[in-house]
Amino acid sequence: MNEYDTVMHCRELLNNQYIFAGGSSGSVMVAITSCFADQTFSIPPAVVDIFCDRVDRYVTTIYDDRWVEEVFEQHISSGGDKHALSR
């Protein structure tokens, strides 16, 4: 797992589930999605996670487009999903 994936999963949680989650929660989502990637289930599994971090300390980092672009500039310029910033 890497920091970029963590940040993008946090932003995905906010944009798709309206969950304003912190970095640890984003990392949990990376682990869950990685664990179930390429898996096929006849019955979808029930997965529970607990988001236990406070988001207030991430407003100026994870949720700041300018910060993300600066920190992950190389990743974005080499094919990372820049559009994920605005989702």
C-alpha positions as CSV (number, residue, x, y, z in Angstrom):
1,M,0.0,0.0,0.0
2,N,1.3,3.5,-0.7
3,E,0.4,7.0,0.3
4,Y,-1.1,8.0,-3.0
5,D,-3.6,5.1,-2.9
6,T,-4.5,5.9,0.7
7,V,-5.2,9.6,-0.3
8,M,-7.3,8.5,-3.3
9,H,-9.3,6.1,-1.3
10,C,-10.1,8.8,1.3
11,R,-11.3,11.1,-1.5
12,E,-13.3,8.2,-3.0
13,L,-15.0,7.6,0.4
14,L,-15.9,11.3,0.6
15,N,-17.2,11.5,-3.0
16,N,-19.0,8.2,-3.2
17,Q,-20.1,7.5,0.4
18,Y,-20.1,11.0,1.9
19,I,-17.6,9.7,4.6
20,F,-15.1,12.4,5.5
21,A,-12.3,9.9,6.6
22,G,-8.8,10.3,7.7
23,G,-5.6,8.7,6.5
24,S,-5.9,5.5,8.5
25,S,-9.3,4.9,7.2
26,G,-8.1,5.3,3.6
27,S,-5.4,2.7,4.3
28,V,-8.1,0.3,5.6
29,M,-10.0,0.8,2.4
30,V,-6.9,0.1,0.3
31,A,-6.3,-3.1,2.3
32,I,-9.9,-4.2,1.8
33,T,-10.1,-3.5,-1.9
34,S,-6.7,-5.1,-2.4
35,C,-7.8,-8.2,-0.5
36,F,-10.9,-8.6,-2.6
37,A,-9.5,-7.6,-6.0
38,D,-9.8,-10.2,-8.7
39,Q,-12.0,-12.3,-6.4
40,T,-15.3,-13.9,-7.5
41,F,-18.0,-14.7,-5.0
42,S,-21.3,-16.4,-5.5
43,I,-22.6,-14.4,-2.6
44,P,-21.0,-11.1,-1.9
45,P,-19.2,-11.1,1.4
46,A,-20.2,-8.8,4.3
47,V,-17.2,-6.7,5.2
48,V,-17.2,-4.3,8.2
49,D,-14.5,-1.8,8.9
50,I,-14.2,0.8,11.6
51,F,-13.0,4.3,10.8
52,C,-11.5,5.5,14.0
53,D,-9.5,8.6,12.9
54,R,-10.4,12.2,13.0
55,V,-10.5,14.0,9.8
56,D,-9.8,17.6,11.0
57,R,-6.0,17.0,10.8
58,Y,-6.2,16.1,7.1
59,V,-8.2,19.0,5.7
60,T,-5.0,20.8,4.6
61,T,-3.4,17.7,3.1
62,I,-5.6,14.8,1.9
63,Y,-8.5,17.0,0.9
64,D,-6.5,19.9,-0.5
65,D,-6.1,19.5,-4.2
66,R,-3.0,21.8,-4.3
67,W,-1.2,19.7,-1.6
68,V,-2.0,16.5,-3.4
69,E,-0.8,17.8,-6.8
70,E,2.5,19.0,-5.2
71,V,3.2,15.9,-3.2
72,F,2.1,13.4,-5.9
73,E,3.2,15.5,-8.9
74,Q,5.5,12.7,-10.2
75,H,2.9,10.0,-9.7
76,I,0.2,12.1,-11.5
77,S,2.5,13.0,-14.4
78,S,3.5,9.4,-14.9
79,G,-0.1,8.3,-15.5
80,G,-1.7,8.6,-12.1
81,D,-5.4,9.6,-12.0
82,K,-5.3,13.3,-11.8
83,H,-9.1,13.4,-12.3
84,A,-9.4,11.6,-8.9
85,L,-8.6,15.0,-7.3
86,S,-11.8,16.6,-8.5
87,R,-14.1,13.7,-7.8
